[in-house]
Amino acid sequence: MSNRQSAKNAKFKNTKKKSFFSSRSWRLRGSFFRWLPALLFLGLFFFYPLFKILALGVSSPAFYAPKSLAIAAHSLGFTLYQALLSMGLTLLVGLPAAYLFARYDFRGKSLLRALTAVPFMLPTVVVAAGFNALLGARGWINLTLMNWLHLETPPIHFMHTLGAILLAHVFYNTTIVIRIVGNALSQLDPRLNEAARLLGANRWRSFWRVTLPLLRPSIFAASLLVFLFDFTSFGVILLLGGASFSTLEVEIYVQTLSMLNLPVAALLSVIQLLCTLSFSILYSRVLAKTSVKNAPREKRSRIRRAKTLPERVFLLSSFFFLLALFVLPMLALPLRSISQLEANRGERESIQSGFTTAYYQELFINRRGSRFYVPPIQAAKNSLQYAGITVILSLLLGFPVASALAKPKRLDRLLDPLLMLPLGASAVTLGLGFIITFSRPPLNWIASPFLVPLAHTMIALPFVIRALQPALASIPQRYREAASMLGASPFKVWMEVDFPIISRATLAAATFAFTLSLGEFGATSLLARPTYPTIPTAIYRFLSQPGGMNYGQAMAMATILMLLTTLSILLIEKVRVGNEEW
């Protein structure tokens, strides 16, 4: 009896064990199949192009030539130089602004904070056009000074200078410092400083010995992130600095399109990729140390009104400086696109009181009657089509992965870092990889216009997954179980339970992908065919050509792109789930 019972128990345990492993194996297979479409997409459109870049470089003698190494050393040196300068200036502007938002309450604070965040999402061509409209040779300030002082030439030479690059980088990245450092500062317990003051420390010593050590990890994380964005900057340097400022990104572009020297471009891409991946890994490690635990306190108690005269001077000066920095370039752009200018005294232009819609009307007209002319409005249609395809592909690939990461298993945690790898490669490097990979049989797709939205999808996919993951993780499992017990099919459970919860996050993710595709310039500048231009490439084409009408059309198209991007940003902020900060 005991032998029979023990055999029965052993059989039950073996069945249970088999069932357990069978269930576990099924869960792993289910998780893998969710990842499979995204992994295939990454493999074909990211890893394979990078491998082709490396293979082309290693197999070519030009990859190791002293001249190639000299070009790479010069480009890397200037890239590091301008990135360090830009980072320092951004900290100089961003740290006081972070203190302003974290410690003081004032009228217009919410609006000013929103205005500082808008530039970070604007396409580079829009930013370049905005500074061109304000400080360029045909910009408002130069035209005003020429008109007042009766000058024949512009007195301010802003375009194609290092100062233009640095100012645009500060404009772009100040919001990173404001968000990261400002949030850390707002969470510090003021009683720590009060205790230091009671022990005899003055205000400066209290800041140096108490506040700064607690903020140092956040400042370092913000600095690394700003440096990373400045290091991989392409559109700002090409449009405002010109090809004479040879960063790695610009040199890859020049060597690919102008010199047709793909081995040197491959060498530069490998160096750029290794650098950005190293900085990204360092940033991830620093970011893990930025959280500082403090005593829980009400947030309102940390924010106060300015009372003393120095505080009011600091508040007013910072307010108007930030307002001028973030508003004037974007305000100059639409005003310049509708301003009526007349040529006087040779090349000089004077500002008239009238306004015109001629620049917008010209977007629909082919003045020369050329068969090869592509009207700018067609570029807008192409951009919208590319953005629509990018949204569809990003959601189709992103939803399965985001659902797997909502309740991650070991396999999901192992595969998760693969999603971040495309963020370590620049868009120009990605475009170069596409040119090398898809320009020969059997993958001769280089003439296809669909290669552009595929590159856009590669860039947008990590952001879409990160936007969907928290919403999918927030769905209570008991809601699904209750719907199933009431007889709902899996599809009806998804439609009636899941989708209403994740609909806002889905809209935000789709809008994010749409905005990224609409303004992407790096990869598009290499991949877009002349017969299928996008809005950014059309703006660059108009800005690089002489003549007031070309300039006006560039301003008009940049204004349209700015309005579309701003509306998308506002939509994302409105439907954003939770109160996540940087």
Residue pairs with C-beta under 8 A, 6 or more apart in sequence:
27 409
28 409
28 411
31 404
31 409
31 411
31 412
32 411
33 400
34 400
34 401
34 403
34 404
35 400
35 401
35 404
35 411
35 412
35 415
37 396
37 397
37 400
38 397
38 398
38 400
38 401
38 419
38 461
39 415
39 418
41 397
41 457
41 458
41 461
42 418
42 419
42 421
42 422
42 458
45 434
45 454
45 455
45 457
45 458
46 421
46 422
46 425
46 430
46 433
46 458
48 437
49 430
49 433
49 434
49 436
49 437
50 273
50 425
50 429
50 433
52 433
52 436
52 437
53 266
53 269
53 270
53 429
53 432
53 433
53 436
54 266
54 270
56 262
56 263
56 266
56 436
57 63
57 263
57 266
57 267
57 269
57 270
60 262
60 263
60 266
62 68
62 261
62 263
62 264
63 263
63 264
63 266
63 267
68 263
68 264
68 267
69 267
71 251
71 255
71 264
71 268
72 248
72 264
72 267
72 268
72 271
74 246
75 246
75 247
75 248
75 250
75 251
75 268
76 248
76 271
76 275
78 245
78 246
78 247
79 231
79 247
79 248
79 249
80 231
82 162
82 165
82 166
82 169
82 230
82 237
82 245
82 247
83 227
83 230
83 231
83 233
84 227
85 162
85 166
86 165
86 166
86 169
86 170
86 173
86 226
86 227
86 230
87 223
87 226
87 227
87 230
89 166
89 169
89 170
90 169
90 170
90 173
90 174
90 176
90 177
90 226
90 230
91 177
91 219
91 222
91 223
91 226
93 170
93 174
93 177
93 325
94 173
94 174
94 175
94 176
94 177
94 178
94 181
94 222
95 177
95 181
95 219
96 314
96 318
97 116
97 174
97 177
97 178
97 182
97 318
97 322
98 177
98 178
98 181
98 182
98 185
99 182
99 185
100 314
100 315
100 318
100 319
101 109
101 113
101 178
101 182
101 186
102 182
102 183
102 185
102 186
102 302
102 303
103 185
103 186
103 302
103 303
103 304
104 303
104 304
104 305
104 306
104 311
104 315
105 303
105 304
105 305
106 305
106 306
106 315
106 319
108 319
112 319
112 322
112 323
113 178
114 573
115 322
115 323
115 326
115 327
116 174
116 175
116 178
116 322
116 326
117 175
117 179
117 569
118 326
118 330
118 566
118 569
119 127
119 171
119 172
119 174
119 175
119 326
119 330
120 172
120 173
120 175
120 176
121 515
121 565
121 568
121 569
122 330
122 519
122 562
122 565
122 566
123 235
123 518
123 519
123 520
123 521
123 536
123 561
123 565
124 233
124 234
124 235
124 236
124 239
124 519
124 521
124 536
125 235
125 239
125 519
125 521
125 535
125 536
125 539
125 540
125 558
125 561
126 333
126 519
126 539
126 558
126 561
126 562
126 565
127 168
127 171
127 172
127 235
127 236
127 329
128 168
128 235
128 236
128 239
128 240
128 543
129 239
129 333
129 539
129 543
129 554
129 555
129 558
130 329
130 330
130 332
130 333
130 558
130 562
131 139
131 158
131 164
131 167
131 168
131 171
131 240
131 329
132 138
132 139
132 159
132 240
132 543
133 139
133 140
133 329
133 332
133 333
133 335
133 336
133 337
133 555
134 140
134 141
134 328
134 329
134 332
134 333
135 141
135 142
135 156
135 158
135 159
135 164
136 142
136 158
136 159
137 154
137 157
137 159
138 336
138 341
138 349
138 548
138 551
139 158
139 332
139 336
140 332
140 335
140 336
140 351
141 156
142 154
142 155
142 156
143 341
143 349
143 350
143 351
144 351
145 151
145 154
145 155
145 156
146 152
146 153
146 154
146 155
146 348
146 349
146 350
147 350
147 351
149 155
151 348
152 345
152 346
152 347
152 348
153 347
153 348
158 164
159 240
159 242
160 240
160 241
160 242
160 244
161 241
162 241
162 245
164 240
164 241
165 233
165 236
165 237
165 240
165 241
165 245
168 236
168 240
169 229
169 230
169 233
169 236
170 325
171 325
171 326
171 329
172 229
172 236
173 226
173 229
173 230
174 325
176 222
176 225
176 226
176 229
176 582
177 222
177 226
179 581
179 582
180 218
180 221
180 222
180 225
180 290
180 582
181 215
181 218
181 219
181 222
183 218
183 581
183 582
184 214
184 215
184 217
184 218
184 290
184 292
185 211
185 215
185 218
186 299
186 302
186 303
187 292
187 294
188 211
188 214
188 215
188 292
188 294
188 302
189 294
189 295
189 297
190 297
190 301
190 302
191 295
192 210
192 211
192 214
192 294
193 206
193 207
193 210
193 211
196 205
196 206
196 209
196 210
197 203
197 206
201 209
201 210
214 292
217 286
217 289
217 290
217 292
218 290
220 286
221 283
221 286
221 287
221 290
224 279
224 282
224 283
224 286
225 283
227 279
228 276
228 279
228 280
228 283
231 275
231 276
231 279
232 249
232 272
232 276
232 426
233 247
233 249
234 247
234 249
234 250
234 253
234 426
234 427
234 428
234 521
234 522
235 521
235 522
235 536
237 245
237 247
237 249
237 250
238 249
238 250
238 253
238 540
239 540
239 543
241 250
243 250
243 254
243 258
246 254
248 268
248 271
248 272
248 275
249 272
249 426
249 428
249 522
251 265
251 268
252 265
252 268
252 269
252 272
252 426
252 428
252 429
252 432
253 428
253 525
253 526
255 261
255 262
255 264
255 265
255 268
256 262
256 265
256 432
256 435
256 526
257 526
262 432
262 435
262 436
265 432
266 432
266 436
269 428
269 429
269 432
269 433
272 426
272 429
273 424
273 425
273 426
273 429
276 424
276 425
276 426
277 421
277 424
280 420
280 423
280 424
306 312
306 314
306 315
330 562
333 555
333 558
333 559
333 562
334 559
334 562
336 552
336 555
337 359
337 360
337 552
337 555
337 556
337 558
337 559
338 355
338 356
338 357
338 359
338 360
339 351
339 352
339 355
339 356
340 352
340 353
340 354
340 355
340 356
341 349
341 350
341 351
341 352
341 548
342 349
342 350
342 352
343 349
343 548
344 350
349 548
358 552
359 549
359 552
359 553
359 555
359 556
360 556
362 376
362 549
362 552
362 553
362 556
363 375
363 376
363 377
363 553
363 556
363 557
364 375
364 377
365 375
366 373
366 375
372 530
372 531
374 530
374 531
374 532
374 533
376 538
376 542
376 553
376 557
378 533
379 533
379 534
379 535
379 537
379 538
379 557
380 535
380 557
380 560
382 449
382 532
382 533
382 534
383 517
383 518
383 534
383 535
383 536
384 518
385 453
386 452
386 453
386 456
386 517
386 534
387 453
387 456
387 513
387 514
387 517
387 518
388 514
389 450
389 453
389 457
390 453
390 456
390 457
390 460
390 513
390 514
390 516
390 517
391 510
391 513
391 514
391 517
393 453
393 454
393 457
394 457
394 460
394 461
394 464
394 509
394 510
394 513
395 464
395 506
395 509
395 510
395 513
397 457
397 461
398 461
398 464
398 465
398 468
398 509
399 468
401 419
401 465
402 464
402 465
402 468
402 469
402 472
403 472
404 412
405 412
405 416
405 465
405 469
405 472
405 473
406 469
406 472
406 473
406 475
407 473
408 416
419 461
419 462
419 465
420 462
422 430
422 458
422 459
422 461
422 462
423 462
426 522
427 455
427 459
427 520
427 521
427 522
427 523
427 524
428 522
428 523
428 525
428 526
430 455
430 458
430 459
430 522
430 523
431 455
431 522
431 523
431 524
431 525
431 526
431 527
432 526
434 446
434 451
434 454
434 455
434 523
434 526
434 527
435 446
435 526
435 527
437 443
438 444
438 445
438 446
438 451
439 446
445 451
446 527
447 529
449 528
449 529
449 532
451 527
452 523
452 524
452 527
452 528
452 532
452 534
453 517
455 520
455 523
455 524
455 527
456 513
456 516
456 517
456 520
456 523
456 524
457 513
459 516
459 520
459 523
460 512
460 513
460 516
460 517
463 509
463 512
463 513
463 516
464 509
464 510
464 512
464 513
467 505
467 508
467 509
467 512
468 502
468 505
468 506
468 509
470 505
470 577
470 578
470 580
471 501
471 502
471 504
471 505
471 506
471 577
472 498
472 502
472 505
474 501
474 577
475 497
475 498
475 501
475 502
479 497
480 493
480 497
480 498
483 492
483 493
483 496
483 497
484 490
484 493
488 496
488 497
499 506
504 575
504 576
504 577
505 575
505 577
507 571
507 575
508 571
508 572
508 575
508 576
508 577
511 568
511 571
511 572
511 575
512 568
512 572
514 568
515 564
515 565
515 568
515 569
515 572
518 535
518 561
518 564
518 565
518 568
519 535
519 536
519 561
519 565
520 534
520 536
521 536
521 537
521 540
524 534
524 536
524 537
525 536
525 537
525 540
528 534
528 537
533 541
535 557
535 560
535 561
536 561
538 557
539 554
539 557
539 558
539 561
542 550
542 551
542 553
542 554
542 557
543 550
543 551
543 554
